[in-house]
Amino acid sequence: MTTRSAALTENNAIESALRTVSIERNGLAALETALSGELGDAFAKAVDVIGNITGRLIITGVGKSGHIGAKLAATFASTGTPAFFVHAAEANHGDLGMIGGNDVVLAISKGGESAELRSIINYTRRFAIPLIALTCAKGGSLAKASDIVLLMPDEEEACPHRLAPTTSTLMQLALGDALAIALLEARKFTAGDFRVFHPGGKLGASLTLVGDIMHTGERVPLVAQGTPMAEAIRVLAQKHFGCVAVLDEDGRLCGIVTEGDMARNLTRNLAELTVDDIMTRTPKTVTKEVLATAALATLEKHHIGSLIVIDADKRPIGLVHFHDLLRIGVA
């Protein structure tokens, strides 16, 4: 009978943690070494096969390997390789129909003898669907039946009883991530592409472009060179961004007047001045293709609240404010 109470002292717990990390690190080191040898050849073949399919990558497994497979399927799908996870046990009850002739199957099993995998193995053999094995067992049933074998080193598990999958699942995760990233790089998958598949959350917000959130048209506070400060202040108050952009006779940005500029000139009679007298002549700008995170970095670096968005001819096409970045979750 097991007990849920823990008798470890703080020092013993830390020693256990350090030992686990050390053992699992050794597993990753062994995997790295293997990739420089025969595993590397198989890895390259797997990248080629997966990269040239017209269907999807089907990942399968049971137990802890299944949990790793589900995570990897999500990683592949979000990095440009269409993929989903099929639980090996559910495949026996109709989910085999989810696997098409143009797909590739990646089966994960440390020992390669999971009974639940047999139906998927037989199905891929019957319909000539490429089968890639990710396993530690070269002589296992899975490896023998597969077209490509990603043979991982059979390293010591961190579990003191050498039973609970720990090191092996970490190696599965690392090798699967390596496949996903190799395919990402081969496809020249960009941050913009990633944003298409991951629009939500903090990560999606960080990949938002300035052009997606900037204010445009009549919302942008613009005045011409020579505009009296009284008129500039009226525009500033009306637009609520704390600044007005100043345009030259060709419509290009030549300066900016901010509330800070006005505060620094309170000892002067603003009613007698024009924007040319107090404007900052080298305003900070961005283009619409810049990431929102980069715009935030510029705002924070220069301690300002807004950036004028310009085109290739330095003509203002929009404005992005700190509050816009706060609203989408970047700030």
N, C-alpha and C positions, 0 to 999 in steps of 0.2 A: 504494500500500500504506500502511495506517495503522500508527502506532506507539503503544504504550500508555505510553511514557515521557513524563514531563511536564518541560518545560524552563522553566516559569514560576518566577520568583523570588517571594518572599513578597509584595513590594509589588505586583508585576504581578497576582498572584492576587487581592489585595484590590481593586485597581482594577477588575478584571474583575467581581468580585462586586458592587461598588458600581454599576457600569454596568448590570449585569443587573437589579438591584433598581430602579434609576432608570427603566429602560425599561419594566419590568413595572408599576411604579407609575403611569407615564403611561398605560398601557393601562387600568388600573382607573379612573383619572380620566376617561378618555374614555368608559368604560362608564357611569360615574356621570352624566356629562353627557347621554349618549344616553337614559338612563332618564327624564330630565326632558322628553324629546320623544316622537318616534314609538315608540321602543322601550318607553316607559312604557305607552302605549296597548295594545300587543301583549302586554306583560307582564300587565297587568290582565285581558285576555281569557284568557290562558293560566291564570291563577289561577282564574278563574271556571269554565273548562271542566274543569280537573283537579279542582277542589273539588266539582264536582257529578256526577262519574262514579259509577256503581255498581260498576264493575269496578276495574281496577288501572292504574297508570301504568307503561307499558313504555318503558324507556329503551334506546336502541340507538346503536351507533357502531362504528367500527373504528380501529385504530391508537391514537394518543394520545387521541383523542376517545373511544374505547371505554373506555380506562382511567378517564377522567374520568366517563364514564357509569356505570361500575360503582360508583365511589365515591358518585355522586349517588343511585343507586338505594338504596344502604344508608342514606344520610342521609334520604331521603324515607320509607323504611320505618320508621325509628326515630323519626320525628317525626309519625306519624299518617297518612301517605299510603301506602297499600299500593302497593308498587312492586317491580320486579325488572329486571335487566338481561338483554337478549337480544343476543348478539353477532351482528352483521349477517351475517357469513360463515356462522355456524351456522344462521341462519334459512333459508338456501338448502338446508339438509339436514334439514329436519323441524321446526325450532324455531318456524316460523311458526304451528304448531298451539298454541303457548303463548299466542298473542294472541287474545283473545276480542272479541266484538262490543260489549261494554260497557266496553272498555278505551280508553285514550288512549295514543298513541305519541309520545314525545319523541325525535327523531332529531338527533344531534349530529354536525356535520361543518363544518369551517371553510370549505372550498371548495364543499361541496354537490354534489360530483360523484363521490363514492366509488361505484365500481361495485357493491360489496357491498350497498349500501343499496337498490338498485333493486327487489329482490324484496319488501322490506318496504314500500317506497313503493307499489308496485303492489297489494300485498295490502290496504293500508289504503284505497286508492281503490276497489278492487273491493267491499269489504265496508263501506264508509262508516264507517270507524273514524277518529276525529279524529286529525289528524297535526300536530304542532307541530315546527317546525324551529328549531334553534339553530345559526346559521351567520353567516359574514361575507359571504356571496355572495348579494346580492339577486337577481341574474340566474341563479343556479345552478339545476340541475334539482330539488334538494331544496326550495328556497324556492318555486319555481313550482308545485310539486305540493302544497304544504302549506296547511292551513287557517289556521294562525297562524304568522307568521315572527318569531322573536326575532332581529332583525338586529343583530349586534354590530359595533362599529367595526372596520375592518380596520387594526389598529395594527402597528407595527414589532415583529418578533420579536426577542427578546434575543440569539438566536444570531447571531454576526457574519456568517454566510453567509445569514442571513434564511431558513433552511430548517427547522431543528428547531422544532417547535411549543413555544413557551415562553410568550410573552405571551398568545397566543390560548387556550391551554389554561387558563391562570390565569383569564382572563376567562370561559371556559366554566364553570369551577368556581365562580367568584363569582356568576355569574348563576343557576346551578343552585341554589346555596345560598340565594340570595335568594328563589327560587321556593319552596323547602322551608320557609323561615322565614315567608314571607307566608302560606302555607297553614296552618302551625302556628298562627299568630296568628289567622287567620280561624276556625279550629276551636276556639280557646281551649284548645289543648293544654297541659296542665299538667306540672309536674315529676313529679307522681305518675303521669300517663299515660306519660311518658317512661320511668319506672322499670319499667313493665309490659313494655316492649319491650327494656329494657337492664338486666336484673337482675344481670349479672355484672360482675366487675372493680371497679376503684377507683371508677368513675363510678356503677355500680349500688349499691355500698356507700354512697356519699355521699347517695343518694336513699332509703336505708332510713329508715323511721320508727321512732321510739322504741317505739311500740306493737308493732313486729315483733320486738323483741329484749329487751324488759324482762322482769324476773322478776316473777311474780305469785303470788297465793295464799299458801300456807304458806312460800314462799321469802322473802317480804318481812318484814324484822325490825320488828315493831310492839310497842309497849308503851303502856299507859295512863298518863295523868298521875298522879303520886303513886307510881308504881312505885319500889320501893327500888332503889338502884344495883346491889346485889348481883344482883338478878333481871335488870336491864337488861344487866349485863355477861355474864351467862349466855346471854341471847338473842343478844347481839352476837357472842360466841364461837361459838355454834351456827350462825348464819347466814353468817358469814365475809364480811361486806361492810364491816366496820369502822365500822358505825353502827347506830343503832336510831331509828326514827321514833316520835315521841310523839303520842298522840291525846288530844283532849279528850273530855268526856263525850258529845258528839254524834258522835264518830267522825271528827272533822275533824283535819287535821294542825295541831299547835300548836307543834311544836318537833322538834329532832333532837339526839341525843347521839352524838358521834363519838369515835374514839380520841384525837383532838386535844383535845377537851373534857376527857377524863379525864386526859390528860397535863398539862394546864394546872391541874388541881386535885389533883395528887398530894400536895401539902402538907396537904391536908384528909383527914379520915377518910371515904373514900367509903362505907364500910359504914354510916355514920350518915346518909347523904344520900339524897335521892330524885332522880329524873331532873329534876324541876322546879328543883332547886338549881343544876344545871350546864348544862342544855340550851341550845342556840342557839335563840332564839325566832323567828327569821326564816330558816328553812331555804330553800335554793335548790331550786326545783322545776321540772318541765316537765310538759307534757301529752303524751299518747300520739301526738298528731298532729304533733309537732315532728320535724323531720329529725334524723337521728343526728348530722350534722355540726354542727347548731346546739347539740345537747346537749354535744358535745365542746368547742365554743367556750365554753360556760358553765363546764364543769369546769376548763378551762385558765385562764379569766379569774379564777376564784375559788380556784384551787389546791386543789380538792377531788376526792375519788375517786368519789363517788356522787351521784345525783340521785333524789329521790323523785318518782314520777309520780302526779299528782293528777287528779281529774275536775273537772267544773264546780263542784261543791260543796266543793272542797278536801279531798275524802276520798282517802286514798292507795289507788291501784289497782296500783301496781307500783314497781319500782326498776330503774334502769339504772346499771351500774358501768363505770368506765373500761375494764376488761378486756373487757366486752361489745363496746365500740367497737373495741378492739384486735383482737378475734377476727374481726370482719367486715371489717376492713381500712380503717376510717375513720381510726383513730388512727395 
